[in-house]
Amino acid sequence: MSSSYRFSRGDKVRIISGKHKGASGTVDAKVFQRSADLLDEHTPSYHVVLDSELVVTVNMKQVDD
C-alpha cells in the first residue's frame, strides 16, 4: 500500500463527510476500491468498523482522528 495512507489497522478515526459523517470507528484495512460515497471510481480507502459494528468503506479523505 502507498505510504500516503495516514492511518493503519487499529487506529481510531472519525468520518468527517459523506453518508456516515459523524460516525467513529476503527480502521480494519487499507484498500483501493469503491467507497460508500464514490461508487463509480476506485480510490485509496479504508475499511472502518464503526462503533455500531457496521463495516464501511470510506475514502481516505473522509476520515480524521
Buried (B, 14 or more C-beta within 10 A) or exposed (E): EEEEBBBEEEBEBBBBBBEBEEBBBBBBBBBEEBBBBBEEEEBBBBBBBBEEEEEBBBBBBBBEE
